[in-house]
Amino acid sequence: MNTGTTKPIDLRSDTVTQPPPEMRRAMAEAELGDDVYGEDPSINRLEALAAEMTGKEAGLYVSSGTMGNLVAGLAWCERGSEAIVGDSAHLLINEVASLAFVGGVQLRAVASDARGLPRPEAVEAAVRPTAGMFPRTAMVEIENTHNRGGGAAFSAPETRSVTDVARSHGLPVHMDGARIFNAAIALGVPAADLAAPADSLTFCLSKGLSCPVGSVVCGSAEFIAKARRMRKIVGGGMRQGGVLAAAGVWALEHMVERLAEDHANARRLGEGLASIQGVGDVTDPVETNMVYLSPRTMSAEEFVAALRERGVLCGGGYGRVRLVTHYGVNAEDVDEALDVIESVARGAVSAG
Ligand SMILES: *Cc1c(COP(=O)(O)O)cnc(C)c1O
């Protein structure tokens, strides 16, 4: 039992991960240059490696997933155009309306299934006719793994059910692949296979891959050249950024396979939660490193606060509580968290 005097078990997000000592060493020893001149060897290596691993021609290092999705959207969509997104997309809900604010791009939310995949027929119906009064549909966006969809990992055929619709209208597809390597490890296929149906993608280095900063946008050389201009417009040009990018290179070489441990821990968490009363619907099956529950006897915020008092941190909102496993959380932590959750849930059941 965590008494509150020990370090809390932090299941809020995989963004809380700390860089491993060897990653810090790689950063300290990174070769550097001026990246605005294209001369930072560490950034160039990261961009090339990211492109290779996602099966795209070129990569672009950016400060965050939000910046990656923004510059990709700006590269695909002109002002006054419209981008189709699933109604539970991170881009729609968690990225401060960046494309609307910066790019004058309107997001059109369409129905998605419980795992977050936009319904192909809803995408088809949302594509605008070309008559003069309509905004031009410029892009379709999908997410893999899907955050609000419980960390759902979509196979290439599942993704194609949506991207085929886009393609039939000549529309580019951007994949928010913040956790694409979680999807690849969960499905046992290369990330490149999962990214293949999309024209571009963003993935995060600062989540399960444990880097302090950074994401990479990948796509064709022509697209990346446009995205690079957009990155400069939003102030994202970097100089000796290789000191950060070196962490990304190290992560892509050493931190991808270990995501399987996070998935095993998340499954352990999901299985444990399934036998606890009062936690409501629990993500089932657990596909990657996330588990959601929906407390019945108190609000998600009250549940989160009760856990926090007992040394377990998690995220809550919209009636659900989210628990994320990551580097720095092991099976013992999961068991300890389950004990705490059970005591909170039991207390609530007996009080209610
Ligand atoms: C975290 C996340 C992002 C944004 O990444 P930041 O680096 O936090 O800006 C985008 N999409 C999804 C699905 C995410 O989970």
The ligand as an SDF file (V2000), in Angstrom:
LIG
                    3D

 15 15  0  0  0  0  0  0  0  0999 V2000
   -0.0570   13.5390  -27.2850 C   0  0  0  0  0  0  0  0  0  0  0  0
   -0.8100   13.4950  -28.5380 C   0  0  0  0  0  0  0  0  0  0  0  0
   -0.6470   14.4950  -29.5110 C   0  0  0  0  0  0  0  0  0  0  0  0
    0.1230   15.7730  -29.2760 C   0  0  0  0  0  0  0  0  0  0  0  0
    1.3860   15.6330  -28.8100 O   0  0  0  0  0  0  0  0  0  0  0  0
    2.1000   16.8050  -27.9440 P   0  0  0  0  0  0  0  0  0  0  0  0
    3.5290   16.4380  -28.1300 O   0  0  0  0  0  0  0  0  0  0  0  0
    1.6040   16.6350  -26.5610 O   0  0  0  0  0  0  0  0  0  0  0  0
    1.7480   18.1010  -28.5510 O   0  0  0  0  0  0  0  0  0  0  0  0
   -1.3220   14.3470  -30.6910 C   0  0  0  0  0  0  0  0  0  0  0  0
   -2.1210   13.3040  -30.9120 N   0  0  0  0  0  0  0  0  0  0  0  0
   -2.3070   12.3280  -30.0030 C   0  0  0  0  0  0  0  0  0  0  0  0
   -3.1990   11.1870  -30.3190 C   0  0  0  0  0  0  0  0  0  0  0  0
   -1.6690   12.4040  -28.7740 C   0  0  0  0  0  0  0  0  0  0  0  0
   -1.8880   11.4550  -27.8700 O   0  0  0  0  0  0  0  0  0  0  0  0
  1  2  1  0
  2  3  1  0
  2 14  2  0
  3  4  1  0
  3 10  2  0
  4  5  1  0
  5  6  1  0
  6  7  2  0
  6  8  1  0
  6  9  1  0
 10 11  1  0
 11 12  2  0
 12 13  1  0
 12 14  1  0
 14 15  1  0
M  END
$$$$
